[in-house]
């Protein structure tokens, strides 16, 4: 998956997300929330942008602001 390094891959695997299809099914925001619950001291919004980018198959640094704002609004 694009944007996903080794630590993030390990965290995703902990919640049974190993492919882009898995991530799309769960959703980037939900995956980020699950990972944040497991690793609250280590997870930042940078991971959220990386997950959204991976879900959209684009560089996480190029995510439009409106997509970021919508994602933040959906965080529980």
Secondary structure, DSSP 8 states (H G I E B T S, - for coil): -TT--HHHHHHHHHTT--SHHHHHHH-HHHHHHHHHHH-TTT--HHHHHHHHHHHHTS-GGG--HHHHHHHHHT--
